[in-house]
Amino acid sequence: MEVNVQRYSKDQLNEQYMFYESTGSPPYMNRDYSSDIQSPYVSEKEYWEKYYDLPDISYEWNNGVLEEKTMADFESFQMYLWYVNILLEYLKNYKEGMLVGLDIGFKMNLDRKRKSIRKPDLALIHKNNPVQMKPRETTYRGIFDICFEFLSDTTRVNIERDTVVKKLEYEQAGIKEYFILDRKGYYTKFYRLDKNGRYRTIRSSNDGVIKSKVLPLFQFREKDMYRRSEDLQLISDPVYNYYYKTNLKKELEQERNKAEQERRIAEQERNKAEQERNKAEQERNKAEQERNKAEQERRIAEQERRKAAQEKQRADHAEMMAKKAIMELEKLKSEMKAY
């Protein structure tokens, strides 16, 4: 069930931050809702021995006070998966560090001799960090280079812990960048230490792109976190395409090239078939013309034959008539001699 908590304004958060910085006391320790986090004093030694790796409840330790980590909601988990995915893809192409999660904690020595042990939702150890983690270690003994918290807004304590308390602690511990990721976008913030060791807001570019300095080539568009753009969108987007799933991009490019090659081959085959059809049509036309010519010549020859036959008949008739005339003339001559 979704729980709605009254939102803090920017001024309210700044006021809480200044209170924590000046007193060393988290603001929620002085509110009427502090029962959410009240617990008996627990020493650092006791925390490491009894509370650090409990199987069912995850506790952080704030200078003697146990603070239970809140269970995430599904939407925050989906955003977490999307963000981890692009980070892993970046680190696969640019071997600049390693990600840490799964409730791995680290200790910070803060101002006013305070100490805090936090378990960031996600953290990065840069390759140049002097303290690296070994495969079997369950605690990080250095200071992370970037911490990421996926904010839960189910209680005012949860909101203050990520936006005020951890901001100051991470700042005093020297964590170079701190990203607060809120699934609703209201409390989303990106911080970077300035030369004086104070957090300053990382401003996005005109098209909403956030760039890290710890990971110099890592960048992402803030609104993509909320809509969780999919692979095909990311690999074609210049914000991501040089580091995100480059193997998939190559495979798709190869598939496109293969499809284009097959299309060209098919086009060539179609053209060749069309040429052969045209050639066959030409040959059929030529054969038809030859047949027509032969038929015409046959008709002319038939006409010539008939004409010759008629002329022969006329000649035969003329010869017969001539012979008949001669015979009649001879007969007439014979009759005249008789007289």
ZAKOL-446832 format. One record per residue (C-alpha): residue number from 1; x, y, z. Coordinates in steps of 0.05 Angstrom, whole numbers. Each point is the difference from the previous one (the first is absolute). Last residue first. Example, Ala and Ser with C-alpha at 12.3 -4.5 7.8 and 13.67 -1.06 7.14 Angstrom:
2
+-----+--------+--------+--------+
! seq !     c1 !     c2 !     c3 !
+-----+--------+--------+--------+
!   2 !    273 !    -21 !    143 !
!   1 !    -27 !    -69 !     13 !
+-----+--------+--------+--------+
END
This chain:
339
+-----+--------+--------+--------+
! seq !     c1 !     c2 !     c3 !
+-----+--------+--------+--------+
! 339 !   -261 !   -541 !  -3106 !
! 338 !     40 !    -52 !     36 !
! 337 !     57 !     49 !      9 !
! 336 !    -46 !     46 !     38 !
! 335 !    -21 !    -56 !     47 !
! 334 !     72 !    -16 !     15 !
! 333 !     16 !     72 !     15 !
! 332 !    -59 !      5 !     46 !
! 331 !     22 !    -62 !     37 !
! 330 !     69 !     28 !      7 !
! 329 !    -28 !     65 !     26 !
! 328 !    -45 !    -38 !     49 !
! 327 !     60 !    -39 !     23 !
! 326 !     41 !     62 !      7 !
! 325 !    -55 !     33 !     40 !
! 324 !     -5 !    -60 !     45 !
! 323 !     74 !      0 !     11 !
! 322 !     -3 !     74 !     18 !
! 321 !    -59 !    -12 !     46 !
! 320 !     38 !    -55 !     36 !
! 319 !     62 !     44 !      5 !
! 318 !    -42 !     57 !     28 !
! 317 !    -33 !    -47 !     50 !
! 316 !     67 !    -28 !     21 !
! 315 !     28 !     71 !      8 !
! 314 !    -61 !     21 !     39 !
! 313 !      5 !    -61 !     44 !
! 312 !     74 !     12 !      8 !
! 311 !    -14 !     72 !     19 !
! 310 !    -51 !    -23 !     51 !
! 309 !     49 !    -50 !     29 !
! 308 !     55 !     52 !      3 !
! 307 !    -48 !     47 !     36 !
! 306 !    -20 !    -55 !     47 !
! 305 !     73 !    -16 !     14 !
! 304 !     17 !     73 !      8 !
! 303 !    -58 !      9 !     49 !
! 302 !     22 !    -62 !     37 !
! 301 !     71 !     27 !      2 !
! 300 !    -25 !     66 !     26 !
! 299 !    -42 !    -37 !     52 !
! 298 !     60 !    -42 !     21 !
! 297 !     43 !     63 !      3 !
! 296 !    -51 !     32 !     45 !
! 295 !     -4 !    -62 !     43 !
! 294 !     76 !     -3 !      5 !
! 293 !      1 !     74 !     19 !
! 292 !    -54 !    -11 !     52 !
! 291 !     37 !    -60 !     27 !
! 290 !     64 !     39 !      2 !
! 289 !    -35 !     58 !     34 !
! 288 !    -30 !    -48 !     51 !
! 287 !     70 !    -29 !     11 !
! 286 !     27 !     70 !     11 !
! 285 !    -57 !     16 !     47 !
! 284 !     12 !    -64 !     38 !
! 283 !     74 !     16 !      2 !
! 282 !    -14 !     69 !     25 !
! 281 !    -47 !    -28 !     53 !
! 280 !     54 !    -50 !     20 !
! 279 !     50 !     57 !      6 !
! 278 !    -49 !     42 !     40 !
! 277 !    -14 !    -59 !     46 !
! 276 !     75 !    -11 !      7 !
! 275 !     10 !     73 !     16 !
! 274 !    -56 !     -3 !     51 !
! 273 !     30 !    -62 !     31 !
! 272 !     67 !     36 !      4 !
! 271 !    -33 !     61 !     30 !
! 270 !    -37 !    -43 !     51 !
! 269 !     65 !    -37 !     16 !
! 268 !     36 !     66 !      8 !
! 267 !    -55 !     25 !     46 !
! 266 !      3 !    -65 !     40 !
! 265 !     76 !     10 !      6 !
! 264 !    -11 !     72 !     21 !
! 263 !    -52 !    -21 !     52 !
! 262 !     46 !    -54 !     25 !
! 261 !     55 !     51 !      7 !
! 260 !    -47 !     48 !     36 !
! 259 !    -23 !    -56 !     46 !
! 258 !     72 !    -18 !     15 !
! 257 !     17 !     73 !     12 !
! 256 !    -60 !      7 !     46 !
! 255 !     18 !    -64 !     36 !
! 254 !     72 !     24 !      7 !
! 253 !    -24 !     66 !     27 !
! 252 !    -46 !    -37 !     48 !
! 251 !     59 !    -42 !     23 !
! 250 !     44 !     61 !      7 !
! 249 !    -53 !     36 !     41 !
! 248 !     -9 !    -62 !     42 !
! 247 !     75 !     -1 !     13 !
! 246 !     -2 !     74 !     16 !
! 245 !    -51 !    -13 !     54 !
! 244 !      3 !     72 !     26 !
! 243 !     67 !     35 !     -5 !
! 242 !      2 !     41 !    -64 !
! 241 !    -75 !     -4 !    -10 !
! 240 !    -19 !     34 !     66 !
! 239 !    -10 !     75 !    -10 !
! 238 !      3 !    -10 !    -75 !
! 237 !    -66 !    -40 !      3 !
! 236 !     -4 !    -59 !    -48 !
! 235 !     25 !    -50 !     52 !
! 234 !    -46 !     30 !     52 !
! 233 !    -65 !     -6 !    -40 !
! 232 !     13 !    -72 !    -20 !
! 231 !     17 !    -18 !     71 !
! 230 !    -61 !     29 !     35 !
! 229 !    -12 !     68 !     31 !
! 228 !    -17 !     -4 !     74 !
! 227 !    -55 !     54 !     -1 !
! 226 !     23 !     27 !     67 !
! 225 !     74 !    -10 !    -10 !
! 224 !     -4 !     26 !    -71 !
! 223 !    -24 !     67 !     27 !
! 222 !     69 !     10 !     31 !
! 221 !     39 !    -10 !    -64 !
! 220 !     64 !    -38 !     12 !
! 219 !     75 !     12 !      0 !
! 218 !     63 !    -39 !     14 !
! 217 !     61 !     25 !    -39 !
! 216 !     37 !     30 !     59 !
! 215 !    -18 !    -52 !     53 !
! 214 !     18 !     40 !     63 !
! 213 !    -20 !     62 !    -39 !
! 212 !    -71 !    -23 !    -13 !
! 211 !    -47 !     30 !    -52 !
! 210 !    -75 !     11 !      5 !
! 209 !    -37 !     12 !    -65 !
! 208 !    -65 !     39 !      2 !
! 207 !      0 !     27 !    -72 !
! 206 !     27 !     68 !     21 !
! 205 !     55 !    -33 !     41 !
! 204 !    -13 !    -22 !     72 !
! 203 !     28 !     37 !     59 !
! 202 !     38 !    -39 !     53 !
! 201 !    -20 !     30 !     67 !
! 200 !     58 !     21 !     44 !
! 199 !     24 !    -41 !     59 !
! 198 !     54 !     32 !     42 !
! 197 !     73 !    -23 !      4 !
! 196 !     28 !     70 !    -14 !
! 195 !     21 !    -19 !    -71 !
! 194 !    -72 !    -22 !    -15 !
! 193 !    -29 !    -67 !     16 !
! 192 !    -53 !    -24 !    -49 !
! 191 !    -75 !     -9 !     11 !
! 190 !    -57 !    -28 !    -41 !
! 189 !    -72 !      8 !     24 !
! 188 !    -66 !    -37 !     -8 !
! 187 !    -47 !     21 !     55 !
! 186 !    -61 !     13 !    -43 !
! 185 !     16 !    -49 !    -56 !
! 184 !    -54 !    -50 !     17 !
! 183 !     48 !    -59 !      0 !
! 182 !     48 !     41 !     43 !
! 181 !     74 !     -9 !    -14 !
! 180 !     49 !     36 !     46 !
! 179 !     69 !      1 !    -32 !
! 178 !     62 !     17 !     42 !
! 177 !     67 !     16 !    -31 !
! 176 !     70 !      7 !     28 !
! 175 !    -11 !    -35 !     66 !
! 174 !     44 !     41 !     46 !
! 173 !    -26 !    -26 !     67 !
! 172 !    -27 !     69 !     18 !
! 171 !    -41 !      1 !    -64 !
! 170 !    -24 !    -71 !      8 !
! 169 !    -22 !     17 !     71 !
! 168 !    -34 !     65 !    -21 !
! 167 !    -39 !    -32 !    -56 !
! 166 !    -13 !    -62 !     42 !
! 165 !    -37 !     42 !     52 !
! 164 !    -38 !     49 !    -46 !
! 163 !    -30 !    -32 !    -63 !
! 162 !      9 !    -74 !     16 !
! 161 !    -16 !      0 !     75 !
! 160 !    -50 !     57 !     -5 !
! 159 !    -44 !    -38 !    -50 !
! 158 !      2 !    -65 !     40 !
! 157 !    -16 !     37 !     65 !
! 156 !    -58 !     36 !    -33 !
! 155 !    -30 !    -68 !    -16 !
! 154 !    -19 !    -40 !    -63 !
! 153 !     43 !     44 !    -45 !
! 152 !     53 !    -53 !    -16 !
! 151 !     59 !     28 !    -38 !
! 150 !     45 !    -41 !    -44 !
! 149 !     68 !     19 !     29 !
! 148 !     63 !      1 !    -44 !
! 147 !     69 !     10 !     29 !
! 146 !     60 !     19 !    -43 !
! 145 !     75 !     -3 !     18 !
! 144 !     -9 !    -47 !     58 !
! 143 !     42 !      9 !     62 !
! 142 !     44 !    -57 !     24 !
! 141 !     -9 !    -63 !     41 !
! 140 !    -58 !    -29 !    -40 !
! 139 !    -34 !    -56 !     39 !
! 138 !    -20 !    -69 !    -23 !
! 137 !     69 !    -19 !    -27 !
! 136 !      6 !    -66 !    -38 !
! 135 !     16 !     29 !    -70 !
! 134 !     49 !     53 !     26 !
! 133 !    -21 !     73 !      0 !
! 132 !     46 !     56 !    -22 !
! 131 !     29 !     55 !     44 !
! 130 !     47 !     49 !    -35 !
! 129 !    -57 !     22 !    -47 !
! 128 !     30 !      4 !    -70 !
! 127 !    -47 !    -54 !    -28 !
! 126 !    -59 !     39 !     27 !
! 125 !    -43 !    -34 !     52 !
! 124 !    -74 !     12 !    -16 !
! 123 !    -60 !     -6 !     46 !
! 122 !    -72 !    -25 !     -2 !
! 121 !    -55 !     -3 !     52 !
! 120 !     51 !     29 !     48 !
! 119 !     12 !    -38 !     64 !
! 118 !     22 !     52 !     52 !
! 117 !     43 !     -2 !     62 !
! 116 !      5 !     67 !     36 !
! 115 !     50 !     31 !     46 !
! 114 !      0 !     67 !     37 !
! 113 !     62 !     33 !     25 !
! 112 !    -33 !     68 !     -9 !
! 111 !     10 !     -8 !    -76 !
! 110 !     -5 !    -68 !    -31 !
! 109 !     38 !    -66 !     -1 !
! 108 !    -35 !    -44 !    -50 !
! 107 !     -8 !    -76 !      1 !
! 106 !    -20 !    -43 !    -59 !
! 105 !    -57 !    -48 !    -13 !
! 104 !    -16 !    -54 !    -51 !
! 103 !    -75 !     -5 !     -1 !
! 102 !     -5 !    -36 !    -67 !
! 101 !     38 !     54 !    -38 !
! 100 !     68 !     16 !    -28 !
!  99 !     18 !     20 !    -71 !
!  98 !     70 !     -3 !    -27 !
!  97 !     48 !     49 !    -33 !
!  96 !     25 !     34 !    -63 !
!  95 !      1 !    -58 !    -50 !
!  94 !    -34 !     39 !    -55 !
!  93 !    -40 !    -48 !    -43 !
!  92 !    -25 !    -46 !     55 !
!  91 !     -4 !     59 !     48 !
!  90 !    -49 !     35 !    -47 !
!  89 !    -43 !    -62 !     -8 !
!  88 !      1 !    -10 !     75 !
!  87 !    -23 !     72 !     11 !
!  86 !    -55 !     -7 !    -52 !
!  85 !    -27 !    -62 !     33 !
!  84 !      6 !     26 !     70 !
!  83 !    -45 !     58 !    -20 !
!  82 !    -53 !    -44 !    -31 !
!  81 !      1 !    -49 !     58 !
!  80 !     -6 !     57 !     51 !
!  79 !    -58 !     31 !    -39 !
!  78 !    -36 !    -66 !      3 !
!  77 !     15 !     -7 !     74 !
!  76 !    -27 !     70 !     12 !
!  75 !    -64 !    -20 !    -35 !
!  74 !     -5 !    -64 !     41 !
!  73 !      5 !     34 !     68 !
!  72 !     63 !     -5 !     41 !
!  71 !      3 !    -24 !     72 !
!  70 !     27 !     53 !     47 !
!  69 !     68 !     -6 !     33 !
!  68 !     -6 !     -3 !     76 !
!  67 !     39 !     52 !     38 !
!  66 !     38 !    -22 !     62 !
!  65 !     27 !     57 !     42 !
!  64 !     70 !      3 !     28 !
!  63 !     31 !     50 !    -47 !
!  62 !    -48 !    -17 !    -57 !
!  61 !      1 !    -74 !    -14 !
!  60 !    -35 !    -31 !    -60 !
!  59 !    -45 !    -60 !     10 !
!  58 !    -26 !    -52 !    -50 !
!  57 !    -52 !    -46 !     28 !
!  56 !    -12 !    -74 !    -18 !
!  55 !     70 !    -31 !     -5 !
!  54 !     37 !     43 !     50 !
!  53 !     67 !     20 !    -28 !
!  52 !     18 !     65 !     37 !
!  51 !    -42 !    -11 !     63 !
!  50 !     36 !    -45 !     49 !
!  49 !     76 !      4 !     -7 !
!  48 !      8 !     63 !    -42 !
!  47 !    -53 !     37 !     40 !
!  46 !     28 !    -24 !     67 !
!  45 !     69 !     28 !    -19 !
!  44 !    -30 !     66 !    -22 !
!  43 !    -37 !      6 !     66 !
!  42 !    -76 !     -4 !      2 !
!  41 !    -41 !     51 !     38 !
!  40 !    -72 !    -23 !      7 !
!  39 !    -46 !     11 !    -59 !
!  38 !    -43 !     57 !    -26 !
!  37 !     -7 !      0 !    -76 !
!  36 !    -75 !      4 !    -12 !
!  35 !    -10 !     27 !     70 !
!  34 !     31 !     64 !    -28 !
!  33 !    -68 !     20 !    -26 !
!  32 !     -8 !     55 !     51 !
!  31 !     62 !     33 !    -27 !
!  30 !     69 !     11 !     29 !
!  29 !     35 !    -64 !    -23 !
!  28 !    -30 !     12 !    -70 !
!  27 !     46 !     60 !     -8 !
!  26 !     63 !    -42 !      5 !
!  25 !     44 !     28 !     56 !
!  24 !     69 !     27 !    -17 !
!  23 !    -25 !     68 !     24 !
!  22 !     23 !     49 !    -54 !
!  21 !      1 !    -48 !    -59 !
!  20 !    -65 !    -34 !     20 !
!  19 !    -35 !     67 !      7 !
!  18 !     29 !     25 !    -66 !
!  17 !    -26 !    -61 !    -36 !
!  16 !    -69 !      6 !     32 !
!  15 !     -4 !     72 !    -23 !
!  14 !     23 !    -18 !    -70 !
!  13 !    -53 !    -54 !     -2 !
!  12 !    -54 !     50 !     21 !
!  11 !     23 !     50 !    -52 !
!  10 !     -4 !    -52 !    -56 !
!   9 !    -71 !    -17 !     21 !
!   8 !    -15 !    -64 !     36 !
!   7 !    -57 !    -43 !    -24 !
!   6 !    -57 !    -24 !     43 !
!   5 !      2 !    -76 !      3 !
!   4 !    -41 !    -45 !    -45 !
!   3 !      2 !    -74 !     14 !
!   2 !    -11 !    -50 !    -57 !
!   1 !    -27 !    -68 !     20 !
+-----+--------+--------+--------+
END
